[in-house]
Amino acid sequence: MKRIVQLIFTRWLARTPLGLAVLGAGWLVGRRRRKAREAEQNARIRPGRRRQPQRASRR
């Protein structure tokens, strides 16, 4: 339901140049927030040290 309302609202705003500017600004802000949230999550999840595969010794 939320997606349908969002689509209708977006199409309504896209009819005017001012509405397009508002949509563009919202898109940029959302993109920055998503990027910051993703960087924060990546900083929290620290990958363990990778181990080098052991080479077989020749005897």
Steps between C-alpha positions, in 0.01 A plus 500: 500500500783738589667439164179580310453830686867581445464433126189718469664783698817476292308516173302797629821686594670413171245703303667834578861620482491596868371155588782341302750712695345382828519137385862545394596654834322221687677240291842654575430519875375141506805382310735666749315351796504154345873528432574617856287221650675243283845631601399485867385140468819403319708660776314298765543170321875456494605204293729252670857464394538294190732210535745421228461149366769267629745382242568129495851424611710286271679222686 
